[in-house]
């Protein structure tokens, strides 16, 4: 059985859909930070069958809002002193910025270099987001 040490201070991102941990790693830009990161893929889960887990050691300012867009079933555990001090379930963020690109070839984001791709939540029940510039669904 695989054994990964617990962390003293940091964040554990749990209940990630199997195979999605690297996508989350890239979206959070963890490769740009000077942090110890453990990625556990395809771990056994009593609730989900299989899951991925990301452990980030140390104090950090990782923007976790994007995770609600990627997978609102993810759980965030804040660790201090080797213990979970806060457990947070995610929600769908009202706005996502530069997570996905607009599919509309006539959208201003396709022609203007450096313009942010911003999507607003249009229908939370169906998880529908629309481009703020052209209303294209992502």
Secondary structure, 3 states (H helix, E strand, C coil): CCCCCCCCCEEEEEEECCCCHHHHHHHCCHHHCCCEEEEEEEEEECCCEEEEEEEEECCCCCCCHHHHHHCCCCEEEEEECCEEEEEEECCCCCEEECCCCCCCCCCHHHHCCCCCCEEEEEECCCCEEEECCCCCEC
